[in-house]
Amino acid sequence: MNAEFDSELRQDFLVEAGELLQRLDEQLVGLEAAPGDGELLNAVFRAFHTVKGGAGFLAFEPMVVLCHHAEDLLNEARNGKVVLGAVHMDALLEALDLLNGMMAAVGAGAPLAMPPPALLESLLPGARPAAVVVPAAAPAPSADGGAIDDSEFEALLDSMYGTAAPGTIAPAALPIAPIASASIDDDEFEALLDALHGKAGQPAAAAAVAPAAVAETMAPKAAAATVAHHAAPAENSVRVDTARLDALVNHAGELVLVRNRLLSLAARHDGEALAAAASELDRVTDELQNAVMGMRMQPVGRLFQRFPRIVRDLARQLGKDVELVLEGEGTDLDRSLVEALADPLIHLLRNALDHGVELPGEREQAGKPRKGRVCLSASQRGERIMIAVRDDGRGMDPDILRRKAVEKGVIDAVQAARLSEGECYELIFRPGFSTAAVVSDISGRGVGMDVVKTRVAELGGTLQVRSNLGHGSELELAVPLTLAVLRVLMVRVDTRLLALPMGNVEEVFELDDGQDCLLDGRLVARHRGRALPLVNLVGWAGAATTATTGRHVVVLHIGHQRLGCLAHEVLGREDVIVKPLGPLFDGVPGVAGATVTGDGRLALVMDLAGLASDTGQLSTSLQLTG
């Protein structure tokens, strides 16, 4: 096997086996909750079995040994000889963690260490020998092609891969009738697996499988087939390097800019042919843009599947009984957001388990089921993806939040008295704010929720908090459907053009005389019964000092806060591609990049989270009276 071919096989194994191991995290947690689910048990068994097959072909013996022991335990459960309990699931999850570590080592080209004997022993299904022993010889199959049992088939696979676990059958020990062809195709191999083990949730086929259908020389084909079995059908999908995909997105974005400019030219000229051509280009560009954007999308389930294990481990650490419910896993999300949202969601889930859901005894005294419920849901609302974390726990007490905020010096007593119930909930996002009575490794250090706010704001997202004392809380974040093409509201400040991300725009209104005033030294406007902090962008945008303050107000929702930006003119919505401005603008607050407008002018795309932090306007807004 040459080095290039070996490298390709290794990479294919890392991708395909990696996907299986990702799914196993969620499947094992589900199996712990429903150990009698035959279909799920079969799926978990096949996953370990498939990874073992690929690892065996590539001679990753430590992975083979570990998967082999996990298989044995799962096979005993499939045969009804053992009921998987908490100890078994702990061992299987620990084995999964170790497999993930081994995968990382393979990817880095590092050597693999054999699994710890203690872990292998913990995978034994109870009172059985410390080593897995298969008889040294297997009975010869009958002349009429009688079926072989599971242990014989496992021994056969181990012998084919050349990395059988200690004590397993040697290749020569199992008679195999020769056949004319040295290999079988994927369909024949899958039929063999189904006949021996049964399809998911179904008993093994009664029809006998002729041993002649299997040959030792099928090992490469079998290994490849078992791994490929769990991937998307080859004729329906193709793996594309992300750099190439990003280049395609960039080219489509350039076409969008040209389209915008042509439409602007057509609007200023009366040529009917030009207008028709511009309209046709507009249609084609939209279709191309949508197709390219679709290539960037992934189901949010790819993000959600890592959380059942996290919730399970946290709940056990806290001594709580919690069920995690996942909803809307088929909702599509830009692939760049999948990883970006992982940490914020982990913080929200930890907060729900630590602060929200009560201990079983507390829940029982409150008339609730002992098992708490946390729901992680996703849905699409227009061009925004809404992701919510809901719990049925104790909820948040606005009075406690007010008192803690004053105690920690976040706000003074006068400001605290003015806060509405909703504004009290937003205090949890303040730096250094925590209501935990005891600092733990999970939460209570006054960090985390502030990190969530900052990260979501950087993604152009918003946060909403709702709570019902005694019944639970909900934290909902909204992020753009995609970050590749940005829909903005174009405004003019003096002679400058500024692009404000539409995902953060709530409304636009014109400021009446006397509607704005200074409150505690800050410029605010009375709007909908509340004090709306205002940001005057004239100086920030480098406009002439003689320029008058604009009277158009764009109300923005940034993170969990609202503020209004003053502008001279609101020009309308536009789809843009954000281009970096280079090292000279690195660290400039409020600037995300630039874009070219339809009429060829340059517009600055604003980083609203940076703008809000720079102008000091993220302080909690105050309720106006009178």
ROROVEX-730920 format. One record per residue (C-alpha): x, y, z. Coordinates in steps of 0.25 Angstrom, whole numbers, padded with zeros to 4 digits, always signed. Layout:
residues N
XYZ/...
//
This chain:
residues 626
+0000+0000+0000/+0007+0013-0004/+0007+0025+0005/-0003+0034-0003/-0013+0023-0003/-0011+0020+0011/-0013+0035+0014/-0026+0035+0007/-0031+0023+0014/-0027+0029+0027/-0034+0042+0024/-0047+0035+0019/-0047+0027+0032/-0045+0039+0041/-0057+0046+0034/-0067+0034+0033/-0063+0028+0047/-0063+0042+0053/-0078+0044+0048/-0081+0031+0055/-0075+0035+0068/-0082+0048+0068/-0096+0041+0067/-0092+0031+0077/-0091+0042+0088/-0106+0045+0086/-0110+0030+0084/-0103+0025+0096/-0110+0035+0105/-0123+0031+0098/-0120+0017+0101/-0118+0019+0116/-0132+0025+0116/-0138+0014+0108/-0129+0001+0110/-0140-0007+0104/-0140+0000+0091/-0136-0011+0081/-0134-0002+0069/-0125+0008+0077/-0117-0003+0083/-0115-0009+0069/-0110+0005+0064/-0100+0006+0075/-0095-0008+0073/-0093-0006+0058/-0086+0008+0060/-0076+0001+0069/-0075-0010+0060/-0073-0001+0048/-0062+0007+0054/-0055-0006+0058/-0055-0011+0044/-0049+0002+0038/-0039+0002+0050/-0035-0013+0048/-0033-0011+0033/-0023+0001+0036/-0017-0007+0047/-0021+0002+0059/-0020-0009+0069/-0024-0001+0081/-0037+0004+0075/-0040-0010+0071/-0038-0016+0084/-0047-0005+0091/-0058-0006+0081/-0057-0021+0082/-0060-0021+0097/-0071-0010+0095/-0077-0019+0084/-0077-0031+0094/-0085-0024+0104/-0095-0018+0094/-0097-0032+0088/-0100-0038+0102/-0111-0027+0103/-0116-0030+0089/-0117-0045+0093/-0125-0042+0106/-0114-0047+0115/-0111-0034+0121/-0119-0021+0124/-0110-0009+0122/-0110-0001+0135/-0103+0012+0139/-0089+0005+0141/-0090-0001+0127/-0093+0013+0121/-0082+0020+0129/-0072+0010+0123/-0078+0011+0109/-0077+0026+0110/-0063+0026+0115/-0060+0016+0104/-0066+0027+0094/-0057+0038+0100/-0045+0029+0099/-0048+0026+0084/-0050+0041+0081/-0036+0043+0087/-0030+0032+0079/-0037+0038+0066/-0030+0052+0070/-0017+0044+0071/-0018+0037+0058/-0021+0051+0051/-0009+0057+0058/+0000+0044+0054/+0002+0041+0068/+0004+0026+0073/-0008+0020+0080/-0007+0014+0094/-0015+0001+0098/-0028+0004+0106/-0026+0003+0121/-0029-0011+0126/-0039-0005+0137/-0047+0001+0125/-0047-0012+0118/-0051-0020+0130/-0063-0010+0133/-0068-0013+0119/-0070-0028+0123/-0085-0031+0125/-0084-0036+0139/-0079-0049+0144/-0070-0054+0132/-0055-0056+0130/-0046-0045+0130/-0042-0048+0116/-0051-0050+0104/-0049-0064+0099/-0054-0070+0087/-0052-0085+0084/-0039-0088+0077/-0047-0096+0066/-0061-0094+0060/-0069-0106+0055/-0069-0107+0040/-0082-0102+0034/-0092-0112+0029/-0092-0116+0014/-0105-0110+0012/-0100-0096+0016/-0105-0094+0030/-0104-0080+0036/-0093-0077+0046/-0096-0071+0059/-0091-0057+0064/-0079-0061+0071/-0074-0069+0059/-0077-0057+0050/-0069-0047+0060/-0057-0057+0060/-0058-0057+0045/-0057-0042+0044/-0046-0041+0054/-0038-0051+0046/-0040-0044+0033/-0036-0031+0039/-0023-0037+0045/-0024-0030+0058/-0033-0040+0066/-0034-0037+0081/-0026-0047+0090/-0031-0061+0090/-0040-0060+0077/-0039-0070+0066/-0028-0070+0057/-0031-0069+0042/-0028-0083+0039/-0037-0088+0050/-0050-0085+0043/-0052-0093+0030/-0056-0084+0018/-0060-0090+0005/-0053-0084-0007/-0061-0076-0017/-0057-0072-0031/-0057-0057-0028/-0048-0052-0017/-0058-0041-0013/-0073-0037-0011/-0080-0024-0014/-0086-0015-0004/-0100-0020-0005/-0096-0034-0003/-0088-0030+0009/-0100-0023+0015/-0109-0035+0012/-0099-0043+0020/-0099-0034+0032/-0114-0033+0032/-0116-0048+0031/-0106-0051+0043/-0110-0039+0052/-0124-0035+0047/-0128-0021+0042/-0130-0011+0053/-0141-0015+0062/-0143-0028+0054/-0139-0043+0057/-0128-0049+0049/-0133-0055+0035/-0137-0069+0036/-0130-0072+0022/-0117-0078+0023/-0104-0071+0018/-0095-0080+0011/-0081-0078+0017/-0075-0078+0003/-0081-0064+0001/-0069-0060+0010/-0055-0060+0007/-0043-0055+0015/-0038-0047+0003/-0051-0038+0004/-0045-0031+0016/-0041-0018+0009/-0055-0018+0002/-0062-0021+0015/-0055-0010+0023/-0058+0000+0013/-0072-0004+0012/-0075-0004+0027/-0070+0010+0028/-0077+0015+0016/-0090+0008+0020/-0092+0020+0030/-0089+0031+0021/-0098+0038+0011/-0100+0030-0002/-0089+0034-0011/-0098+0037-0023/-0105+0048-0015/-0093+0055-0008/-0079+0059-0010/-0069+0064+0000/-0064+0078-0004/-0052+0085+0003/-0057+0097+0011/-0047+0106+0004/-0053+0103-0009/-0067+0105-0004/-0063+0119+0002/-0057+0123-0011/-0070+0119-0018/-0078+0128-0008/-0068+0139-0010/-0070+0139-0025/-0085+0138-0024/-0084+0150-0015/-0076+0158-0025/-0087+0155-0035/-0097+0161-0025/-0090+0174-0024/-0089+0175-0040/-0104+0172-0040/-0107+0183-0030/-0099+0193-0038/-0106+0189-0051/-0119+0190-0045/-0115+0204-0040/-0111+0208-0054/-0124+0203-0060/-0132+0211-0051/-0125+0224-0055/-0127+0221-0070/-0139+0219-0078/-0134+0208-0087/-0144+0197-0088/-0134+0186-0092/-0124+0190-0081/-0136+0189-0071/-0140+0175-0076/-0125+0170-0076/-0124+0176-0062/-0136+0169-0057/-0132+0155-0063/-0118+0157-0057/-0125+0160-0044/-0133+0147-0045/-0121+0138-0048/-0113+0144-0038/-0123+0141-0027/-0124+0127-0031/-0109+0125-0031/-0108+0132-0018/-0119+0123-0012/-0112+0111-0017/-0098+0115-0012/-0104+0118+0002/-0111+0105+0002/-0097+0098+0001/-0093+0105+0013/-0105+0100+0021/-0105+0089+0031/-0116+0084+0040/-0115+0089+0054/-0116+0075+0059/-0101+0074+0056/-0100+0085+0067/-0110+0079+0076/-0105+0064+0076/-0093+0068+0086/-0102+0073+0097/-0110+0061+0102/-0096+0055+0107/-0093+0069+0113/-0106+0070+0120/-0106+0056+0125/-0092+0057+0131/-0095+0071+0138/-0108+0066+0144/-0101+0054+0150/-0090+0063+0156/-0101+0072+0162/-0109+0061+0167/-0121+0064+0158/-0130+0056+0149/-0132+0064+0136/-0138+0060+0123/-0133+0068+0111/-0143+0069+0099/-0138+0074+0086/-0147+0081+0076/-0145+0086+0062/-0133+0078+0059/-0136+0079+0044/-0135+0094+0044/-0123+0098+0034/-0112+0107+0040/-0100+0113+0033/-0088+0104+0036/-0080+0116+0041/-0090+0117+0052/-0090+0103+0056/-0077+0103+0064/-0079+0118+0068/-0091+0115+0075/-0086+0103+0083/-0080+0110+0095/-0092+0120+0097/-0102+0109+0097/-0093+0100+0107/-0093+0113+0116/-0108+0114+0115/-0110+0099+0117/-0101+0099+0129/-0109+0111+0135/-0122+0104+0133/-0117+0092+0140/-0110+0099+0152/-0119+0110+0154/-0132+0106+0148/-0135+0092+0150/-0137+0088+0165/-0132+0076+0172/-0142+0064+0172/-0146+0066+0186/-0149+0081+0184/-0157+0078+0172/-0166+0068+0179/-0169+0077+0190/-0173+0088+0180/-0183+0078+0174/-0174+0075+0161/-0169+0062+0155/-0155+0058+0161/-0149+0059+0147/-0147+0072+0142/-0149+0076+0127/-0139+0085+0119/-0143+0087+0104/-0134+0092+0094/-0141+0096+0081/-0138+0103+0068/-0147+0109+0057/-0146+0119+0046/-0153+0132+0046/-0151+0140+0034/-0136+0142+0032/-0133+0138+0046/-0131+0125+0053/-0137+0125+0067/-0131+0116+0077/-0137+0115+0091/-0133+0108+0104/-0145+0106+0113/-0146+0099+0127/-0157+0096+0136/-0149+0100+0148/-0151+0110+0159/-0151+0122+0150/-0144+0136+0153/-0149+0145+0164/-0148+0160+0160/-0146+0165+0174/-0134+0156+0177/-0128+0161+0164/-0130+0175+0168/-0124+0173+0182/-0112+0165+0176/-0109+0176+0166/-0109+0187+0177/-0100+0178+0186/-0090+0176+0175/-0090+0190+0171/-0095+0188+0157/-0106+0199+0159/-0110+0207+0171/-0123+0206+0179/-0130+0217+0171/-0127+0211+0158/-0131+0197+0163/-0145+0202+0167/-0148+0207+0153/-0145+0194+0146/-0156+0187+0140/-0158+0172+0142/-0152+0169+0128/-0140+0178+0131/-0137+0171+0144/-0135+0158+0136/-0125+0165+0127/-0116+0168+0139/-0111+0153+0138/-0103+0158+0126/-0095+0168+0133/-0080+0165+0135/-0078+0160+0149/-0093+0158+0152/-0097+0144+0159/-0107+0140+0168/-0101+0127+0173/-0099+0126+0188/-0088+0116+0186/-0077+0116+0175/-0076+0103+0168/-0068+0098+0156/-0081+0099+0148/-0085+0113+0150/-0086+0124+0160/-0073+0131+0157/-0079+0143+0151/-0075+0139+0137/-0082+0131+0126/-0094+0139+0123/-0086+0151+0120/-0078+0143+0110/-0091+0138+0104/-0096+0152+0102/-0083+0156+0096/-0082+0144+0086/-0096+0145+0081/-0095+0160+0079/-0082+0158+0071/-0090+0148+0062/-0100+0159+0059/-0110+0152+0069/-0120+0156+0080/-0124+0150+0093/-0137+0150+0100/-0140+0146+0114/-0154+0141+0119/-0157+0135+0133/-0168+0131+0141/-0165+0130+0156/-0167+0115+0161/-0170+0110+0147/-0157+0112+0139/-0149+0121+0129/-0146+0123+0115/-0134+0129+0108/-0136+0131+0093/-0125+0135+0084/-0127+0140+0070/-0115+0139+0059/-0115+0142+0044/-0118+0131+0035/-0105+0132+0028/-0093+0141+0030/-0088+0140+0016/-0097+0150+0010/-0102+0161+0019/-0115+0169+0018/-0113+0183+0023/-0121+0196+0025/-0113+0207+0018/-0113+0220+0024/-0106+0234+0022/-0099+0241+0033/-0094+0255+0027/-0087+0250+0014/-0084+0236+0020/-0091+0223+0016/-0093+0213+0027/-0098+0199+0026/-0106+0194+0039/-0109+0179+0039/-0124+0177+0037/-0124+0166+0047/-0122+0176+0058/-0132+0186+0053/-0145+0187+0060/-0151+0200+0055/-0148+0213+0049/-0155+0226+0054/-0153+0241+0052/-0150+0249+0065/-0159+0260+0068/-0155+0273+0075/-0154+0271+0090/-0154+0256+0089/-0139+0255+0093/-0133+0260+0106/-0121+0257+0115/-0123+0247+0126/-0112+0245+0136/-0103+0251+0126/-0107+0242+0114/-0115+0246+0102/-0128+0238+0102/-0141+0239+0094/-0155+0236+0100/-0160+0225+0092/-0171+0215+0095/-0171+0219+0110/-0156+0216+0112/-0143+0223+0111/-0136+0219+0098/-0121+0222+0099/-0117+0230+0086/-0104+0229+0079/-0100+0241+0070/-0091+0236+0059/-0087+0249+0053/-0074+0250+0060/-0072+0235+0060/-0073+0235+0045/-0063+0246+0043/-0073+0255+0038/-0071+0270+0038/-0072+0276+0052/-0082+0286+0046/-0091+0275+0042/-0105+0276+0049/-0110+0264+0057/-0119+0255+0049/-0133+0253+0053/-0136+0239+0047/-0134+0229+0058/-0131+0214+0055/-0135+0205+0067/-0125+0194+0069/-0125+0182+0077/-0111+0178+0081/-0109+0166+0089/-0120+0168+0100/-0120+0183+0099/-0127+0194+0091/-0121+0207+0086/-0124+0217+0075/-0115+0222+0064/-0117+0236+0059/-0116+0238+0044/-0118+0248+0034/-0125+0239+0024/-0130+0225+0023/-0127+0220+0009/-0133+0205+0009/-0129+0191+0010/-0118+0184+0002/-0111+0171+0001/-0096+0173+0002/-0083+0165+0003/-0074+0170+0015/-0060+0172+0011/-0048+0174+0021/-0042+0187+0021/-0028+0183+0025/-0018+0184+0037/-0020+0200+0037/-0034+0197+0043/-0031+0186+0052/-0037+0189+0066/-0045+0201+0061/-0058+0199+0069/-0071+0199+0062/-0065+0195+0048/-0067+0181+0042/-0063+0184+0028/-0067+0191+0016/-0076+0189+0003/-0079+0195-0010/-0093+0200-0012/-0101+0199-0025/-0097+0213-0029/-0082+0210-0027/-0080+0217-0014/-0073+0211-0002/-0080+0208+0011/-0075+0204+0024/-0082+0192+0030/-0084+0194+0045/-0080+0184+0056/-0091+0188+0065/-0086+0180+0077/-0073+0188+0076/-0080+0201+0074/-0089+0199+0086/-0077+0196+0095/-0069+0208+0090/-0080+0218+0092/-0083+0212+0106/-0098+0210+0103/-0100+0196+0108/-0104+0201+0122/-0118+0197+0126/-0128+0206+0120/-0137+0213+0130/-0152+0214+0131/-0158+0228+0130/-0169+0232+0138/-0179+0244+0136/
//
